Amino acid sequence: MAVELKEPKDFLYERKGPWPQPCPEHPFGESAGVIHVPFSEMIDWWLHVGSRYMTTLLYTPVAYIRGLLNPGLAEVSDHEFTEMLTNSMLAKFVKNVFDSKDREIFGDILHSEHIWICDFEPVIVVKTFKGIYASATKTLLRKTGQKFSVIQIYVDETKSHFTPGDGDGWELAKYYVLQGGALCSTLVVHPLLHFPMDAVNAITKTALPKDNIIFQLLYPHLRFTLYLEKAVLTFKTSLLMSKWWMPYAPYPGPYEGLRDLLVEGYEGIDHNFSYPPFKYQFEPEYIEGKYGEFHQAYFPVFRKFATNVLVDLTETEVFYITKWADYASTWVPGFPKGVELIRDRELLISTVAYFLFDVSVGHTVDHYNFGNMDIRKIPMRLRQAPPKKGEKITLDRKKLTKFWDFGKYEMARRLFFSETTKTRLIDTVYNFGKRNDKLQKYVVEFKNELRAVDKKLAADNAQFTPIDDIAASIQF
């Protein structure tokens, strides 16, 4: 059967749809952006997502009053500190690989067994406002059985090491670690779930015919995303702009240093094994502990679903999938070429399954988890200079932040950080056209298996977000 070349009417936007381009702000340091978004998608976003931002802004006075009533930061015990690093989104940073800089800083202790590191080196690029401080940190943990304990913190700004017996110096160092966790979570690692996928989103809508099985499988997971990403990356009112007058801009410094954190995440840090350059993945990255267990439990369900759907491809579908992959591989590092996907069915399945996983489960769980953290325990801003070993340090938690620091952070949490699902993964409707009768049974099976995983994770105390709150696409 020959390849059927499709006409413009066979495509969602008649081949005139969105397309990636070098990101205007950082064309050589960030993933490709999609700046020219169809008008219909803009309207859809404003009606269902942007309108929520506008109404949420009415909460601003309440957030600032709450800051007045809850001054400063709350105490974080050593046990809670360890749990925050190892049993939350921050577990993404807990590694058991060490680079030359780690060995220079910590020396022989790294030769001991069961030593792990939580590295927030990217914070070095952050520039701070007057009276506000930030510092890169590296934290060593010891793993005994399945339990971790924090044994040492290195504060880069003062070149100081602290251990649990160091009183207020240790307590202040913990806040600097958690500040690094907040910055690196929201601006270094999590953006890798967002922005590199925009090119795949745009190319799918523009380069694949509507009757192509890849289009039919991915399209329900592409809604709201492109205009959301454009708003984050280019709007003058984006929280990345970090202007003093923004009631929702919680970061410790101005735009320039914050944008550099996105570059650190995408380009990686040459000497640092914890921050490799971005490459498209074909399965979730290994994460130590229950947060990783959550990810690993869901991915096989997506892979099985993709396996069941991607069958009996026509020559025409293969032709356009090849072009789709070639286009995507130009803009997304590590994305397979078309010939690779067609020669290797397992690679095709993994490529599609990971995209589905990323924009739904992988993305939502980060927001749900970080959005539910206590913002008085994982600060964005600190108003006491980093501790220096050997100097007298007096810690007054009430003075570590101002009430407006809390207000800005609380508004950012409500507007951007928390999960605010509009379309749910579990409700996703797929239209497989001529294959509908054959494939809808696999949709039912897919959703039943998602619920089964959710139930098991809840029983194992690893349900970091309920299945009913997982979004179908990147929409917050």
GUTIMI-152012 format. One line per 4 residues: number of its first residue (from 1); their letters; for each residue x, y, z of C-alpha. Coordinates in Angstrom, 1 decimal. Layout:
# GUTIMI-152012
NUM	A	X/Y/Z | ...
END
This chain:
# GUTIMI-152012
1	MAVE	0.0/0.0/0.0 | 1.5/3.4/-1.0 | 1.9/6.4/1.3 | -1.1/8.7/1.1
5	LKEP	0.2/12.3/1.2 | -2.3/14.3/3.3 | -3.9/17.6/2.4 | -3.8/20.7/4.6
9	KDFL	-7.4/20.0/5.8 | -6.2/16.7/7.3 | -4.1/18.6/9.9 | -5.3/20.3/13.0
13	YERK	-4.1/23.8/11.9 | -3.7/23.0/8.2 | 0.0/22.8/8.6 | 0.1/26.4/9.8
17	GPWP	0.2/25.6/13.5 | 2.7/26.3/16.2 | 6.4/25.5/15.8 | 9.4/25.6/18.1
21	QPCP	12.1/28.2/17.8 | 15.2/29.2/19.9 | 14.0/30.7/23.1 | 14.1/34.5/22.8
25	EHPF	15.5/35.1/26.2 | 18.2/32.4/26.2 | 18.5/31.1/22.6 | 21.7/29.1/23.4
29	GESA	21.0/28.1/27.0 | 17.4/26.9/27.3 | 15.2/24.5/25.5 | 13.3/25.6/22.4
33	GVIH	10.3/27.9/22.9 | 6.9/28.0/21.2 | 6.2/31.7/21.0 | 3.5/31.9/18.3
37	VPFS	0.6/30.0/19.8 | -2.8/29.7/17.9 | -5.4/32.2/18.9 | -7.8/29.4/19.8
41	EMID	-5.4/28.0/22.3 | -4.8/31.4/23.8 | -8.5/31.9/24.4 | -8.9/28.4/25.8
45	WWLH	-6.1/29.1/28.2 | -7.5/32.4/29.4 | -11.0/31.1/29.9 | -9.9/28.0/31.9
49	VGSR	-6.5/28.8/33.4 | -5.7/32.5/33.2 | -9.0/33.4/34.7 | -8.1/31.4/37.8
53	YMTT	-5.0/33.6/38.2 | -7.0/36.7/38.2 | -9.5/35.5/40.8 | -6.7/34.1/43.0
57	LLYT	-5.0/37.5/43.1 | -8.0/38.6/45.3 | -6.5/36.5/48.1 | -3.4/38.8/48.3
61	PVAY	-4.5/40.8/51.4 | -5.2/37.6/53.3 | -1.8/36.2/52.4 | 0.0/39.2/53.7
65	IRGL	-2.1/39.3/56.9 | -1.2/35.7/57.5 | 2.4/36.7/57.1 | 1.9/39.3/59.9
69	LNPG	0.3/36.7/62.1 | 3.0/34.1/61.5 | 6.3/35.9/61.6 | 9.6/34.3/60.5
73	LAEV	10.2/30.6/60.0 | 9.1/27.5/61.9 | 11.5/25.1/63.6 | 12.7/22.1/61.5
77	SDHE	13.9/19.2/63.6 | 16.8/17.1/62.4 | 14.4/14.2/61.8 | 12.0/16.4/59.8
81	FTEM	14.9/17.9/57.9 | 16.0/14.4/56.8 | 12.5/13.5/55.8 | 12.1/16.6/53.7
85	LTNS	15.3/15.8/51.8 | 14.6/12.1/51.3 | 10.8/11.7/51.3 | 9.6/14.5/49.1
89	MLAK	10.3/16.1/45.7 | 13.7/17.0/47.1 | 14.7/13.3/46.9 | 15.4/14.0/43.3
93	FVKN	18.6/15.7/44.5 | 19.8/12.8/46.7 | 22.6/11.0/44.8 | 25.4/8.5/45.6
97	VFDS	27.8/9.9/43.0 | 30.6/12.4/43.9 | 32.6/14.7/41.6 | 36.0/16.2/42.1
101	KDRE	34.6/19.3/43.9 | 32.8/17.1/46.3 | 36.0/15.2/47.1 | 37.9/18.4/47.6
105	IFGD	35.2/19.7/50.0 | 34.5/16.6/52.1 | 37.7/14.5/51.7 | 38.0/11.0/53.1
109	ILHS	34.5/10.7/54.4 | 33.3/10.1/50.9 | 35.2/6.8/50.9 | 33.0/5.5/53.7
113	EHIW	30.2/3.2/52.8 | 26.6/4.3/52.4 | 27.3/8.1/52.0 | 25.0/10.1/49.8
117	ICDF	24.9/13.7/48.8 | 22.2/16.4/48.3 | 23.8/19.0/46.1 | 22.3/22.5/45.6
121	EPVI	25.4/24.0/43.8 | 23.3/25.8/41.1 | 22.3/28.5/43.8 | 25.8/30.0/43.1
125	VVKT	24.3/31.9/40.1 | 21.6/33.6/42.1 | 22.0/37.3/42.7 | 20.1/38.5/45.8
129	FKGI	18.2/41.7/46.7 | 19.7/43.9/49.4 | 19.2/42.4/52.8 | 18.4/39.0/51.4
133	YASA	20.8/36.1/51.3 | 21.3/32.8/49.5 | 24.0/30.2/49.3 | 24.8/27.0/47.5
137	TKTL	25.1/24.0/49.9 | 26.1/20.4/49.8 | 24.7/18.0/52.4 | 26.0/14.6/53.3
141	LRKT	23.7/11.8/54.4 | 24.4/8.3/55.7 | 22.1/5.5/54.7 | 21.6/2.7/57.2
145	GQKF	19.2/0.0/55.8 | 16.4/2.1/54.3 | 16.9/5.0/56.7 | 18.8/8.2/56.1
149	SVIQ	20.5/10.6/58.6 | 22.0/13.9/57.8 | 25.6/14.1/59.0 | 27.1/17.3/57.6
153	IYVD	26.3/20.5/55.7 | 28.7/22.5/53.7 | 27.7/26.2/53.1 | 29.5/27.4/50.1
157	ETKS	29.2/31.2/50.7 | 31.3/30.9/53.9 | 33.2/27.7/53.0 | 32.0/26.2/56.3
161	HFTP	31.1/22.7/57.5 | 28.4/22.2/60.1 | 27.3/19.1/62.0 | 24.3/18.4/64.2
165	GDGD	26.2/19.5/67.3 | 26.9/23.0/66.0 | 23.9/24.7/67.6 | 22.4/27.8/65.9
169	GWEL	25.0/27.5/63.1 | 23.6/24.1/62.3 | 20.0/25.3/62.5 | 20.7/28.2/60.2
173	AKYY	22.6/25.9/57.8 | 19.5/23.7/57.5 | 17.4/26.6/56.3 | 20.0/27.4/53.6
177	VLQG	19.8/23.8/52.4 | 16.0/24.0/52.3 | 16.2/27.3/50.5 | 18.4/25.7/47.9
181	GALC	15.9/22.9/47.7 | 13.1/25.4/46.9 | 15.1/27.2/44.3 | 16.5/24.1/42.6
185	STLV	13.2/22.3/42.6 | 11.2/25.1/41.0 | 13.8/26.6/38.7 | 16.4/23.9/37.9
189	VHPL	14.9/20.4/37.8 | 11.1/20.8/37.5 | 11.3/23.0/34.4 | 12.9/20.0/32.6
193	LHFP	9.4/18.4/32.8 | 7.9/21.5/31.2 | 9.8/23.3/28.5 | 11.6/20.6/26.4
197	MDAV	8.2/19.0/25.9 | 6.8/22.1/24.2 | 8.6/21.3/20.9 | 7.0/17.8/20.9
201	NAIT	3.6/19.4/21.7 | 3.8/21.9/18.9 | 5.2/19.5/16.3 | 2.5/16.9/17.1
205	KTAL	-0.2/19.5/16.4 | 1.3/20.8/13.2 | 3.2/17.9/11.5 | 0.9/14.9/12.2
209	PKDN	-2.4/14.3/10.4 | -5.4/14.1/12.7 | -6.0/10.5/11.8 | -2.4/9.4/12.8
213	IIFQ	-2.4/7.1/15.8 | 0.4/9.2/17.6 | -1.7/12.4/17.2 | -4.8/10.6/18.5
217	LLYP	-2.9/9.3/21.5 | -1.1/12.5/22.4 | -3.6/15.2/21.6 | -5.7/14.9/24.7
221	HLRF	-2.5/15.6/26.7 | -1.5/18.8/24.9 | -4.2/21.2/26.0 | -3.3/24.4/27.8
225	TLYL	0.4/23.8/27.7 | 1.8/26.0/25.0 | 0.2/29.3/26.1 | 1.0/28.5/29.8
229	EKAV	4.7/28.1/28.9 | 4.7/31.2/26.8 | 3.3/33.1/29.7 | 6.0/31.8/32.1
233	LTFK	8.9/32.4/29.8 | 8.0/35.7/28.1 | 5.3/37.6/30.0 | 6.4/40.8/31.8
237	TSLL	4.2/39.7/34.7 | 5.7/36.2/35.0 | 7.0/35.4/38.5 | 10.4/34.8/36.8
241	MSKW	10.6/38.6/36.4 | 10.8/38.9/40.2 | 9.9/42.6/40.4 | 9.5/44.2/43.8
245	WMPY	5.9/45.2/43.1 | 4.7/41.7/42.2 | 2.7/40.3/45.1 | 3.5/36.8/44.0
249	APYP	7.3/37.0/43.3 | 8.9/35.1/46.2 | 12.4/34.6/44.9 | 15.5/36.1/46.7
253	GPYE	16.8/38.0/43.7 | 16.2/39.6/40.3 | 15.4/38.1/37.0 | 19.0/37.7/35.7
257	GLRD	20.2/35.2/38.3 | 16.9/33.3/38.4 | 16.9/32.8/34.6 | 20.4/31.4/34.9
261	LLVE	19.0/28.6/37.1 | 17.0/27.4/34.2 | 20.1/27.4/32.1 | 21.9/25.3/34.8
265	GYEG	19.2/22.8/34.6 | 19.0/22.5/30.8 | 22.7/22.7/30.0 | 23.9/21.0/33.1
269	IDHN	27.0/21.8/35.2 | 30.2/20.4/33.6 | 31.9/19.1/36.7 | 28.8/18.1/38.7
273	FSYP	27.4/14.6/38.2 | 24.2/15.7/39.9 | 23.4/18.1/37.1 | 23.9/16.4/33.7
277	PFKY	22.7/18.2/30.5 | 19.1/17.6/29.6 | 18.3/14.6/27.3 | 15.0/13.2/26.5
281	QFEP	14.2/10.2/28.6 | 12.6/6.9/27.9 | 11.7/6.0/31.4 | 11.5/8.0/34.7
285	EYIE	14.9/8.9/36.2 | 15.8/6.8/39.3 | 14.9/8.6/42.5 | 15.8/7.1/45.8
289	GKYG	13.0/6.3/48.3 | 9.2/6.4/48.1 | 9.1/9.4/45.8 | 10.9/7.3/43.3
293	EFHQ	8.7/4.4/44.1 | 5.7/6.5/43.1 | 7.2/7.2/39.7 | 8.3/3.7/39.0
297	AYFP	4.9/2.3/39.9 | 3.0/4.4/37.3 | 5.3/4.2/34.3 | 4.7/0.5/33.3
301	VFRK	1.0/1.3/33.1 | 1.7/4.0/30.5 | 4.1/1.7/28.6 | 1.6/-1.1/28.5
305	FATN	-1.1/1.4/27.2 | 1.2/2.7/24.5 | 2.1/-0.9/23.6 | -1.6/-1.8/23.1
309	VLVD	-2.4/1.3/21.1 | 0.6/1.5/18.8 | -0.2/-1.6/16.6 | -0.8/-2.2/12.9
313	LTET	0.6/1.1/11.8 | -0.2/2.0/8.2 | 2.6/3.0/5.7 | 1.1/6.5/5.8
317	EVFY	1.3/6.6/9.6 | 4.9/5.4/9.5 | 5.8/8.0/7.0 | 4.4/10.9/9.1
321	ITKW	5.7/9.5/12.4 | 9.2/9.4/10.8 | 8.9/13.1/9.9 | 7.4/13.9/13.4
325	ADYA	10.4/12.3/15.1 | 12.9/13.9/12.7 | 11.4/17.3/13.4 | 11.3/16.7/17.2
329	STWV	14.9/15.4/17.3 | 16.1/18.7/15.8 | 14.7/20.6/18.8 | 14.8/18.2/21.7
333	PGFP	18.2/16.7/22.7 | 18.1/12.9/22.8 | 14.8/12.6/21.0 | 15.1/9.7/18.5
337	KGVE	15.4/10.2/14.8 | 12.5/8.8/12.7 | 14.5/5.9/11.3 | 15.4/4.8/14.9
341	LIRD	11.7/4.8/15.9 | 10.6/2.8/12.9 | 13.4/0.2/13.2 | 12.8/-0.3/17.0
345	RELL	9.2/-0.7/18.1 | 10.2/-0.8/21.7 | 11.9/2.6/21.4 | 8.8/4.0/19.8
349	ISTV	6.7/2.7/22.7 | 9.1/4.1/25.3 | 9.3/7.5/23.6 | 5.5/7.9/23.5
353	AYFL	4.9/6.4/27.0 | 7.5/8.7/28.6 | 5.9/11.8/27.0 | 2.5/10.8/28.4
357	FDVS	4.0/10.1/31.8 | 5.9/13.3/31.9 | 3.1/15.7/31.1 | 0.6/14.0/33.5
361	VGHT	2.0/12.0/36.5 | 5.6/13.3/36.5 | 4.6/16.9/36.3 | 1.6/16.8/38.6
365	VDHY	3.3/15.0/41.5 | 6.0/17.7/41.8 | 3.4/20.5/42.0 | 1.2/18.5/44.4
369	NFGN	4.1/17.7/46.7 | 5.9/21.0/46.7 | 2.7/22.9/46.9 | 1.8/21.2/50.1
373	MDIR	5.1/21.8/51.8 | 5.1/24.3/54.8 | 6.4/27.5/53.3 | 7.6/28.5/56.8
377	KIPM	10.0/25.5/56.7 | 11.3/25.6/53.1 | 12.1/29.3/52.6 | 12.7/31.1/49.3
381	RLRQ	14.3/34.1/51.1 | 16.5/34.4/54.2 | 17.4/37.6/56.0 | 20.3/36.4/58.1
385	APPK	23.7/35.9/56.5 | 24.9/32.4/55.9 | 26.6/30.9/59.0 | 30.4/30.8/59.2
389	KGEK	32.1/28.2/61.3 | 34.0/29.8/64.3 | 31.8/32.9/64.5 | 29.2/33.4/67.1
393	ITLD	25.8/32.8/65.6 | 22.5/33.7/67.2 | 19.4/32.5/65.5 | 16.0/34.3/65.8
397	RKKL	13.6/32.5/63.6 | 11.1/35.4/63.7 | 13.6/37.6/62.0 | 14.6/35.2/59.2
401	TKFW	11.9/36.5/56.9 | 9.6/39.5/56.7 | 5.8/39.3/56.5 | 5.8/40.3/52.9
405	DFGK	8.2/37.4/52.1 | 5.5/35.1/53.4 | 2.8/36.9/51.5 | 4.7/36.7/48.2
409	YEMA	5.5/33.0/48.8 | 2.0/32.2/49.7 | 0.6/33.9/46.6 | 3.1/32.1/44.4
413	RRLF	2.1/28.8/46.0 | -1.5/29.4/45.3 | -1.0/30.8/41.8 | 1.8/28.6/40.5
417	FSET	3.3/26.0/42.7 | 0.2/24.1/43.9 | -1.6/21.5/41.7 | -4.7/23.1/40.2
421	TKTR	-6.0/20.4/37.8 | -8.5/21.4/35.1 | -8.6/18.2/33.1 | -7.9/14.9/34.8
425	LIDT	-5.8/12.1/33.5 | -8.4/9.6/34.7 | -11.1/11.3/32.7 | -9.1/11.5/29.4
429	VYNF	-11.2/10.8/26.3 | -9.3/9.3/23.3 | -10.7/9.3/19.8 | -8.9/6.7/17.8
433	GKRN	-11.1/7.1/14.7 | -11.5/3.9/12.7 | -9.7/2.0/15.5 | -12.1/3.2/18.2
437	DKLQ	-14.0/-0.1/18.5 | -10.7/-2.0/18.8 | -8.8/0.3/21.1 | -11.3/1.7/23.6
441	KYVV	-11.1/-1.5/25.7 | -7.4/-0.6/26.3 | -8.4/2.8/27.5 | -10.7/1.2/30.1
445	EFKN	-7.9/-1.2/31.1 | -5.4/1.7/31.3 | -7.6/3.6/33.7 | -8.4/0.6/35.8
449	ELRA	-4.7/-0.1/36.2 | -4.0/3.6/37.1 | -6.6/3.2/39.9 | -5.0/-0.1/41.0
453	VDKK	-1.5/1.6/41.3 | -3.0/4.5/43.2 | -4.6/2.1/45.7 | -1.4/0.2/46.2
457	LAAD	0.7/3.3/46.6 | -1.8/4.5/49.3 | -1.4/1.2/51.1 | 2.4/1.5/50.9
461	NAQF	2.4/5.1/52.2 | 3.8/6.3/48.8 | 0.7/8.1/47.4 | 2.3/11.5/46.8
465	TPID	-0.7/12.6/44.8 | -4.1/10.9/44.4 | -5.0/9.7/41.0 | -8.1/11.9/40.9
469	DIAA	-5.8/15.0/41.2 | -3.4/14.0/38.4 | -3.8/16.3/35.4 | -4.0/15.1/31.8
473	SIQF	-1.5/17.8/30.6 | 0.9/20.5/31.8 | -1.7/23.1/32.8 | -0.2/24.7/35.9
END
